[in-house]
Structure formats: C-alpha cells, structure tokens
C-alpha cells in the first residue's frame, strides 16, 4: 500500500501545495512550525477520515488571508492518489459543518471511505501512552481497531451517540423531568454497542500480546465490565451522577513488564503478575514499551488488511535514544515510510542514500 501524491488546499498552514512521495522512504525536513506534522495529519486524514489531534474539524481549515479571499476560510481540501490492489483518488472536503468524502469522485460515507487506505502513525504524543491519561489510550484503541474493523468503527460511533442521549436522560430523571422507565430502550442500545466494543477490544489485546512475542512485556486490558447486572446495579449511582459510570468509555489498559517472554501464552484479565511500567518503569523502559506496541500495531494492521500499511514517523528521533532509533530504522524499507525531522543528521548516513528528501 502506498500514497503517491497528496494535494492540500487551504489545509492548516498550507494555502495550496502538492507533494509526491517515493514508494520507499521519504524524508520531510523542516524547522519547527514549518508544516511537517500538518502534512502527516493530512495523510492520516485520508486513511481514517479523522484527525489524530484536532478536536474540531474546523481547526484544520486555514484561516489566514481570509480578508483577501474570504471564501477560502470556509473550505479545505485534501486529495490523494493511493495504491493497493489498484489506484484510487481519495478526497476529504472540510467545511464549517463537517466533512465530506469522495472515492474516485463518488461521495462515500466515512465507514466506506476509511477502508481504502491504511497508515500507522508514530508521533511524540504516543510516547505518553504509558503514563498519559486513559483518554489517550482509548483514542489509540479506537484508531487502531476502527481502521481495520468496520463493525467496531460503527459500534464506536453509535455507542457515543447512545451514551450522550442516555446521559441527558439520566440528568432529566435526577431532576424529576423524566421517568426511570424510559431508560429501558437506551440501556438496551448501550449494552448492544458497548458489549461489542469490549469483546472486540479483548480480541485485540489477545492478538497484540501474541504479536509482542519475545518482548518481556504485555498489555493488560482493564474493561469496566459492562453487563446487564452491573448496569442495573449502577443505575442509582448513575442517576445521582447524571452520567454513565460504566462502559467502554471507562476502559483502560496498562503496560506490564514481565520476567518472561510471552510467546503465545494466554493471560487472564485480572492477572497482576507484571510490573506496572507507568508506576515503576524508567522513562527508557516506557519508551521501549511504546515502540514495541507500535511495531505490534503495524503487524496487526498488516495481517488484517493483507497489505503493508504506510508507516508515518513524525519527528520522533529526537525523542529516542540510539538503541530505540536503531529499532525504528529496522522497520524502514519493508514498505512505504514517510519520516519528518528537524535535523537530517538524526537519520543514519547509510539510510540517507536511499531516501527521497522534501525540504520545507
């Protein structure tokens, strides 16, 4: 799988720009704020239909020079030519009210659009997966699974909609403006989508832990344990809190160092035999664990789509020590890779010989 070209129109810092990429490795070199991360964000957008960092779509629409060209403040375009089994033209149109998607000029829903192109992104933010908030880890899960599993992606979207509606109803019940009986319908939908997400996540962690292979670490899934019985038990507390207290939106996972190699052994969800790297791991161990996870994610996606996804490395070399840099370099050359950096010297001289370089 490859991306051949991308054209940006009014996207982030780019008024109008087209980039071409090598089928091997492309190095994008530029100072901070030169647009390196914006370029990778646009490539990510063509794969997922979502940004890895923007909370609102309009954040990706360039607003400068709107006095001279007021129409450009309302729209942004990202277009790319990608190849898998055949070439496809992908386009995302960003507007003030949302996004539109096209494949070969034909409008598509997000669920259909996001199955045509696949990437794995490794950015400095990922290095906080071990010690960061549960929201960061759940976001990783939703991107990793949603990109290759349409059922998971649909259930995730529908669960969020149901949860918001259910939370409004819990608030109304607590304020005596709605009946508790009205929860029956929303509880059923909440369970339908929530249990599917938990089951899919359990399968994901089982597979990722097998992919970790000889690593002396494993990921421990910590689901909230959504069941009919638990939802009934929590109902009084949820009404009092006016929010849903259990469900996949409360799930988490931890990085555990072990004294043995996993190979393909199984573990139970409640096992605590490992050393929690968030609490007891050194910064070096934590970064090594995240790198192992990203490698495992790359193999996971490759197996699911039966094709090598494009690897995006966003200015991570300055954050890694020499050993971990070497580990990342081992991933390069197996498929298309696009790297950003502020300093070309972060890339070994022997690797630079086979690079296409884009200077921003």
Secondary structure, 3 states (H helix, E strand, C coil): CEEEEEEEEEECCEEEEEEECCCCEEEEECCCCCCHHHHHHHHHHHHHCCCCCCCCHHHHECCCCCCCCHHHHCEEEEEEEEECCCEEEEEEEEECCEEEEEECCEEECHHHHCCCCCEEEEEHHHHHCCCCCHHHHHHHHHHHHHCCCHHHHHHHHHHHHHHHHHHHHHHHHHCCCCCHHHHHHHHHHHHHHHHHHHHHHHHHHHHHHHHHCCCCEEEEEECCCCCHHHHHHHHHHHHHHCCCCCCHHHCEEEEEECCCCCCCCCCCCCCCCCEEHHHHCCHHHHHHHHHHHHHHHHHHHHHHHCCCCEEEEECCHHHCCHHHHHHHHHHCCCCCEEEEECCHHHCCHHHHCCEEEEEC
